Amino acid sequence: MTPRIVLVTGVSRYLGGRLVHALASDPSIERVIGVDTAPPARDLLSKLGRAEFVRADIRHPLIARVISSAKVDTVVHMNISATPQGAGGRTAMKELNVMGTMQLLAAVQRSSSVQRLVVKSSSAVYGASPRDPALFTEDMQPKALSGGGFAKDAAEIESYVRGFSRRRPDVDVSMLRFSNFIGPHIDSILTPYFSLPVIPTMLGYDARLQLLHEDDAIGVLREVVLRSDGSANGVTNVAGDGVLLLSQAIRRAGRASVPVPPGAAQVAGKLVRSLGVADFSPEQMRFLNFGRVMDTTRMREVLGFTPAYSTAEAFESFLTQRRLRPLPPMSWLVSALGAQREQAEVRAEPDYSRGGR
């Protein structure tokens, strides 16, 4: 089925807005509707093109009326938040993620027009632990269940989507488990982390990072929405080629790292959050401890999608476009401070050539 009328949630967020713009630019789609609780920022709103914006909360049953009145045939659920601060706190984040998804699924289930559902999920469902496999495939379960945070939200969301799929087998359902996003414009949990002048790391660990460029995220979402042969149904891991060790990424960013004992990780996370420069939950700190890598065979062989950026290239794009200036090496700083001190001592010495005593 080729989509005619597409509804996208979370349009006021960066990825949601960009996806709406990409879909509205496709002449094969008759109508694109963007939904969110607040209108997009002015610069993002101007890029939506012919897409329509509807101010609605997916946590409210009113979303069912929007879907039915517009006779929506494709729903893309993008309104899932990974950061408590961005959602207004952990309670608001869980309500948006879990309760919002439940209400949206209930509305889609009652709809007679919806024939396809696409859900933006996350590799966070696999968790992060020292017992993790080298590669997570789509049929694997986490080695350690998360007791809270976004990982638990993502697992609950996927559970509700699977339940919906059983109740409505006539609806094509696609779930994309994305690795961590990065790029020149998107804000994710990693972008403020690598922007810190001094980066805390876990003593004795060097996490493996797998990244996806923001352009590739939009590319695969658009591909799945437009796919009409059913090959996109089910769960698909999505990530760029290769991995980066955390230590490699820090060196490429030109940052200094400070190893923190594992027992002090939560204290370091709270300190960074209190400063307002980054938003690190305990689960995100575990991710930066152990890392996580997914197998993307299905993405390539079944979807036929190959990201334009590898993990390393996506990270380089982030560094280049954000214009992060590498910090000078510590030896240079020590030398510069020593030179300044010598100059200060020279200026402080009395000038006897002018009769000074």
C-alpha positions in Angstrom: 0.0 0.0 0.0 1.4 3.4 -1.0 0.6 5.9 1.7 -1.8 8.7 0.8 -2.5 10.5 4.1 0.3 10.3 6.7 0.2 11.5 10.3 3.5 12.1 12.2 3.6 12.6 16.0 6.3 14.7 17.7 6.6 17.1 14.8 7.9 19.9 17.1 11.0 17.8 17.7 14.0 17.9 15.3 13.6 14.5 13.7 9.8 14.7 13.6 9.9 18.0 11.9 12.5 16.9 9.3 10.6 13.7 8.5 7.4 15.7 7.9 9.4 18.0 5.6 10.8 15.0 3.7 7.4 13.4 3.3 5.7 16.6 2.3 8.3 17.0 -0.5 7.1 13.7 -2.0 4.4 14.3 -4.6 3.1 10.7 -4.3 1.8 11.5 -0.8 -1.5 13.3 -0.9 -1.5 14.8 2.6 0.9 15.0 5.6 -0.3 16.0 9.1 2.1 16.8 11.9 0.9 16.5 15.5 2.3 17.8 18.7 1.3 19.6 21.9 3.1 22.8 20.9 3.8 24.3 17.4 7.3 23.8 16.0 9.8 26.6 16.4 9.5 29.3 13.7 12.5 28.1 11.6 11.3 24.5 11.7 7.7 25.5 11.0 8.8 27.3 7.8 10.3 24.1 6.5 7.2 22.0 6.8 6.1 23.0 3.3 2.6 21.9 2.4 2.3 19.8 5.6 -0.5 20.7 8.0 0.2 21.2 11.8 -2.5 20.1 14.3 -2.1 21.0 17.9 -3.1 17.8 19.8 -1.8 15.7 22.6 -1.4 12.0 21.9 -2.1 11.4 25.6 -5.7 12.6 25.1 -8.4 10.6 23.3 -8.8 13.6 21.0 -6.1 12.1 18.8 -8.6 9.4 17.7 -10.8 12.1 16.2 -7.9 13.6 14.3 -7.0 10.2 12.8 -10.6 9.4 11.9 -11.6 12.8 10.5 -8.6 12.9 8.2 -8.9 9.3 7.2 -5.2 8.7 8.0 -3.8 5.5 6.4 -0.2 5.7 7.8 0.8 6.7 11.4 4.5 7.4 12.2 5.1 7.6 16.0 8.1 9.9 16.6 7.0 11.5 19.9 9.2 9.4 22.2 11.7 11.3 24.4 15.0 9.9 25.8 15.9 12.8 28.1 14.0 13.7 31.2 15.0 17.3 31.1 13.8 17.8 27.6 10.4 16.3 28.5 10.0 18.3 31.8 11.1 15.6 34.2 11.1 11.9 34.6 7.4 11.7 35.4 6.4 13.8 32.4 8.8 11.8 30.2 7.2 8.5 31.2 3.7 9.8 30.8 4.6 11.1 27.3 6.4 7.9 26.2 4.2 5.2 27.7 0.8 6.7 28.3 1.0 8.7 25.0 1.9 5.5 23.1 -1.0 3.6 24.7 -3.5 6.3 23.8 -2.2 6.5 20.2 -2.4 2.8 19.8 -5.9 2.7 21.1 -6.9 5.4 18.6 -5.2 3.5 15.7 -6.8 0.2 16.8 -10.3 1.8 16.6 -9.5 3.3 13.2 -10.8 1.6 10.0 -8.6 3.7 7.7 -5.1 3.1 9.2 -3.2 0.4 7.4 0.4 1.1 8.5 2.1 2.0 11.7 5.8 3.0 12.0 7.4 3.4 15.4 10.7 5.0 16.3 12.2 2.7 18.9 15.7 2.6 20.4 18.7 0.3 20.9 18.2 1.2 24.6 15.8 -1.8 24.8 18.9 -4.1 24.8 20.2 -2.4 27.9 23.9 -2.3 28.8 25.8 -4.8 30.9 29.1 -6.6 31.1 27.4 -9.8 29.9 26.2 -8.3 26.6 27.0 -10.1 23.3 29.3 -8.6 20.7 26.3 -7.8 18.5 22.6 -7.7 19.4 20.3 -9.1 16.8 16.6 -8.2 16.6 15.5 -11.5 18.3 17.8 -11.1 21.4 16.7 -10.0 24.8 18.6 -7.7 27.2 21.0 -9.5 29.5 20.0 -7.1 32.4 16.5 -5.6 32.6 16.4 -1.9 33.3 14.7 -0.9 36.5 13.6 2.5 35.1 14.4 5.3 32.8 14.1 5.5 29.0 15.2 1.9 28.5 12.2 0.7 30.5 10.0 3.1 28.6 11.2 1.8 25.3 10.7 -1.8 26.3 7.1 -1.1 27.5 6.4 0.8 24.2 7.6 -2.2 22.2 5.5 -4.5 24.3 2.3 -2.4 23.7 3.1 -2.3 19.9 3.5 -6.1 19.8 0.1 -6.4 21.6 -1.5 -4.0 19.1 0.0 -6.0 16.2 -1.7 -9.2 17.5 -5.0 -7.4 17.9 -4.8 -5.8 14.4 -2.9 -8.2 12.2 -4.3 -6.4 9.2 -2.1 -3.3 10.0 1.5 -3.4 8.8 3.7 -2.6 11.8 7.4 -1.5 11.6 9.6 -0.8 14.6 13.0 0.7 14.0 15.5 0.3 16.8 17.9 3.2 16.3 21.4 3.5 17.6 22.4 6.8 19.2 21.8 9.8 16.9 24.5 12.3 16.1 25.1 15.0 13.5 25.5 18.7 12.9 22.1 19.8 14.2 20.4 17.1 16.3 20.6 17.2 20.1 21.0 13.8 21.6 22.4 12.4 24.9 25.8 12.3 23.3 26.1 15.7 21.8 26.4 17.6 25.1 28.6 14.9 26.5 31.3 15.3 23.8 30.9 19.1 24.1 32.1 19.1 27.7 35.6 20.6 28.1 36.5 17.7 30.4 34.7 14.4 29.8 34.1 11.9 32.7 34.7 8.3 31.8 34.4 5.0 33.7 37.7 3.9 35.2 38.8 0.6 33.6 36.2 0.6 30.8 36.2 1.7 27.2 32.7 1.6 25.8 32.0 0.6 22.1 29.8 3.3 20.5 27.6 2.8 17.4 26.2 5.9 15.9 23.7 7.0 13.2 23.8 10.3 11.3 20.7 12.4 11.5 20.4 12.4 7.7 20.4 8.6 7.6 17.7 8.5 10.3 15.4 10.5 8.1 16.4 8.5 5.0 15.5 5.1 6.6 12.3 6.5 8.1 11.2 7.8 4.7 12.1 4.6 3.1 10.0 2.5 5.5 7.0 4.9 5.2 7.0 4.6 1.4 7.7 0.8 1.3 4.6 -0.9 -0.1 5.8 -4.6 -0.3 5.6 -5.4 3.5 9.3 -6.1 3.8 9.7 -3.4 6.4 7.3 -5.1 8.8 8.7 -6.2 12.2 11.7 -5.0 14.1 14.8 -3.7 12.4 18.1 -2.5 13.9 19.4 0.7 12.3 22.9 2.0 12.8 26.0 3.2 10.8 28.9 0.9 9.9 31.6 0.2 12.4 32.1 1.3 16.0 34.2 3.8 17.9 35.7 3.2 21.2 34.8 6.0 23.7 38.5 6.8 24.1 38.9 7.2 20.3 35.9 9.5 20.2 37.2 11.7 23.0 40.6 12.0 21.2 39.0 12.9 17.9 37.0 15.5 19.7 40.2 16.9 21.2 38.8 16.6 24.7 40.4 15.7 28.0 39.0 12.7 29.9 38.8 12.2 33.6 38.4 8.5 34.7 35.8 8.1 37.4 35.7 5.1 39.7 32.5 3.0 38.9 31.2 3.7 42.4 31.3 7.4 41.8 29.5 7.3 38.4 26.1 8.3 39.8 27.7 11.2 41.7 29.4 12.4 38.4 26.1 12.0 36.6 24.2 14.1 39.2 27.0 16.7 39.1 26.7 17.1 35.3 22.9 17.2 35.4 23.0 19.9 38.2 25.3 22.1 36.1 22.7 22.0 33.3 25.2 21.1 30.6 24.1 17.5 30.0 21.4 15.1 31.0 22.8 11.8 32.1 20.5 9.3 33.8 22.0 6.2 35.6 21.1 4.0 32.5 23.0 6.4 30.2 26.0 6.3 32.5 25.9 2.4 32.2 25.8 2.8 28.5 28.9 5.0 28.6 30.4 2.2 30.8 29.7 -0.9 28.7 28.6 0.5 25.3 26.2 -1.4 22.9 26.5 -2.6 19.3 23.7 -4.0 17.1 23.8 -6.3 14.1 22.4 -4.5 11.0 22.1 -7.4 8.6 18.3 -7.1 8.3 18.6 -3.3 7.6 20.8 -4.0 4.6 19.5 -7.3 3.2 15.8 -6.9 3.9 15.2 -3.2 3.8 18.0 -2.7 1.3 19.1 0.4 3.2 22.7 1.4 3.5 23.6 4.5 5.6 25.5 7.2 3.8 27.7 7.8 6.9 29.6 5.2 9.0 29.8 5.6 12.7 33.2 7.4 12.4 32.0 9.6 9.6 28.8 10.6 11.5 30.9 11.6 14.5 33.3 13.6 12.3 30.3 15.4 10.8 29.2 16.3 14.3 32.7 17.6 15.2 33.1 19.6 11.9 29.7 21.2 11.7 29.5 22.1 15.4 33.0 23.6 15.1 34.2 22.0 18.4 37.6 23.4 18.9 40.0 20.8 20.2 41.6 21.6 23.5 45.4 22.1 23.4 47.4 19.2 24.8 48.2 19.2 28.4 52.0 19.6 27.7 51.3 22.8 25.7 49.2 24.2 28.6 51.9 23.4 31.1 54.5 25.1 28.9 52.3 28.1 28.3 51.6 28.6 32.0 55.4 28.2 32.7 56.2 30.9 30.2 53.6 33.3 31.6 55.0 32.8 35.1 58.5 33.5 33.9 57.3 36.7 32.2 55.5 37.8 35.4 58.7 37.2 37.5 60.7 39.3 35.0 58.2 42.2 35.2 58.3 42.0 39.0 62.1 42.4 39.2 63.2 46.0 40.0 64.9 47.9 37.1 68.2 49.1 38.6 69.2 50.8 35.4 66.7 53.5 36.3 67.8 53.8 39.9 65.4 51.3 41.3 66.2 49.7 44.7 
